[in-house]
Amino acid sequence: MNDEPQWGWPEQLQGLLPHLDELRRRLIVAAGALLVGTLVAFIFAGQVIAILAQPVGGLEGLQAIELTENLGVYMRTALTLGAVLAMPVFVYEVVAFVVPGLMPHERRLLYIALPFVVLSFLAGAAFAYFVMLPVAIPFLVNFGGIPTAPRPKDYVGFITRVVFWIGVAFETPLIIAVLARIGIVTPTQLRKGWRIAVVAIAVLAAIITPTIDPVNMIIVMAPLFGLYLLSIVLAQWVYRERR
């Protein structure tokens, strides 16, 4: 008789192994989509950089001071654009992983919300590019009356960061509305947490903007706080107590 101890996963964790394996496979698919999207986006990176440079007067308004700086800008732009191109795959993998654990009405709500999540991101990105940046860029470039030629690395990093995170922030009201609809968050919690929200928004604005001047902080914080207030309104409208 073999009296040696039997080593293995605890019984409580054995049930999680299939889910962890599925999560691993879906992360591999998402990483592959990001790689393919980045390779495709590298072809169009030059045109995208030219579009991003419009608020500063075009590519002529940028000045590189390092030998490999332009290549780094191309790679960063391609990676960001690749993530945008791979976004449908990311969303599909997340939904396919989460849906089996949802109730039928929660699944229907998720399917309805997905297109609006994408549209919200595009609306936020457009707002950042066409409304926020035309105000922020001239202020930064002409501040103090000193002629400024931004470095491509700093400029493109700033533009992509602002556009991306404002796009993500525009998804917040819809996401919170979905969570309120299935009873995970309540309008009361959102109203009571407004002070915490202001602090979180200030921290996020500080991360998005490269400077600490109040003008750019307000440019970023104002729409973010407005979106938080909109989240409260939507949550109050659609809230349903979770059973």
N, C-alpha and C positions, 0 to 999 in steps of 0.2 A: 504493500500500500504506500502510495506517495504522500508523505506528510509535508512536502515542501509548500510554502505559502503560495497562493495564486495571486499574481499581480495583475491588475487591470484597472480600467476606469470605474469609478464609483457608479452604482446603479443609477443615481440621479442624473449623472452626466452622460450616460450612454444614450439617452434619448435625444441629447443635443447634437451628437456626432453627425447624423445625417444633415441637420440644418447647417452645421459648420462647414461640412463638405460642400453643400450647395452654395453657401456664401462664398467659399473659396473659388468655386467654378465661375460664379457670376462676377467676382472681382477680376478674375483673369480675363473674362470676356470684355469687361469695361476697360481694362488696361490695354487690351489689343485694339479696341475701338479708338482709344486715345492715341495710340501709336500711329494707326492708319490715318486718323484725322490730322495729326501733326504733319505727317509726310505729305499729305495732299495740300494742307494749308501753307506749307513752305513754298509752294509754287506761286501762291498769291500774296505772300507776305509783303512784297515790295509795294503792291498796289494798296494794301491795307495800311501800311505805314504812311504812305502819301496821304491817304484820307485822314488818318489820325493827326497828321501834321497841319491840317488846314487851320485849326484855331490859332496856331502860332505863325501863320503866314506861309505854310508849305515847307518842303524840305530845306529850302534856302534859309529858313529861320533856325535850323539846327546846326550844331557844330560838334563833331566828334574829336576827342583829344587822345584817344587810345587806338592802337592799331587794330585790335580785335573787337572794338566797341560795336561797329556796325553789324558784324556777324552775330554778336550776342543779342543785339536788338532784333535781328531777323529770327533767331531761334526763339526768343521769348514771345515774339508776336505769333510765330507759327504754333507754338505750344498753346497759347491762349485761344487762338482761332481753332486749333485742333480740338480743344476741349469743348468749344461751342458746337463744332460739327458733330462731335461724338455725344452731345447732350441727349439726343433721342435714345441712343443705346443705354446711356446711364439711367435715364428715366425708366426705360423698359425693364432693365435688370432690377432696379429697386422695386418697381411695382410687382414684378413677377415673384420677387422674394417675399414681399409683405402681404400680397393679396390672400394667400391661403389662410392666414391667421385673422382675417377680418370677417365681420358679419356680412350677409348679403347686401343690406342697405348701405353699409360702409364701403363695399366694393363699388356699388353704383355711383356713390358720391365721389369716390376717388377717380373713377373713369371720367366723370363729368368735369371734375376740376382740372385734370391734367392739361387740356388745351389752353385753359385760361392761365395756368401757371406759366406756360411758355410765352403767351401773349403779354403777361405782366412783366416778365423778364425783358422782353423786347421793348416794351413801353418805358421801363426804367432806364434801359441803356440809351434809348432815344432821348429821354429827358436829360440824362447826364451829358450827352454829346451836344445837343442842340440848345439847351437852356443853361446848364450849370457851367460847362467849360468855356463858352464864349464870354462869360463874366469873370471866371476865375483866372484864365490864362492871361488876358491883357493886364489884369491887376498885378499878377506875379511878375510878368515880364517887364512892366514899366514902373514897378514900385521903386520909389526913391529917385526916379529920373535917371537911373543908371542903365545904359544899353545892355541887354541880356541876350545871349545866344544859348539857349538850353542845350545840354548834352542829350543826344538821342536816347541813351540808356535811361537817364532820369526822366526825360519827358515821356517816352513811351510807357515806362513803368507807371508813372503817375496817371496817364490817360487810361490805360487798361485797368488799373486798380479802381479808379473812380467809376468807369463805365460798368465794370463787372459787379462791384459791390452795390452800386445803386440799382442795377438790374435785379440783383438778389433781394435787396430791400423791398423792391416793389412787389415781390411775391409774398411778403409777410402778411398783408391783410387777408389774402385768399387762403393761405395756409392756416392762419389762426381761425378763420371762419370755418374751415373744414374741421379743425380740432374742436371748436365750439359745437359744431353740429353733432358730433359723435360724443360730446360730453366730457372730453378730456380737460378742456379749460373752460372757465366760466367768465361772463362779463364782469362779475364782481371782482374776481381775481385780477383781471386786467385793469380795472379802475383803481383798485387799491395799490397796484404795483407801478403806478405811473412815475413815482420818484426813482425807483430802480431802473425803469425804462429810460429816464432822462440821463442817468449816469451811464448806462450801457450805450446809449446813442452817442454821448459825448466821447466815450472811449473809442467807439467805432469810427466816429468822424475824425478823431486824432490819428487813427490808423490809416484811414483813407487818404487824408490830406498830408502832404509832406511838410507843411509849415504850421506854426501855431498862431498865425494871425487870426483875429476874430472874424474877419470878413469871410474867409474860406471855411472856417468852422461853422459859421451860421449858414452858409450856402449849402453845406452838407447836412447839418442838423435839422434845419427847418423842414425839408421834405421827409426826413426820416421820422420826426416826431408827428408830422401830419399823417403819415402812414400808420403810425401807432394809434392815433385817434380814430382813424378810419377802421382799424382792426377792432376797436371797441364797439363801434357802431355796427359793424357787420356781425360781430359775435352776439351782440344784443338781439339782432334781428333773427339769426338762424339758430340760436342756442337750443339744445335739447338735452335734458337730463339723461345721463347714461344709466342704463338698467343692467 
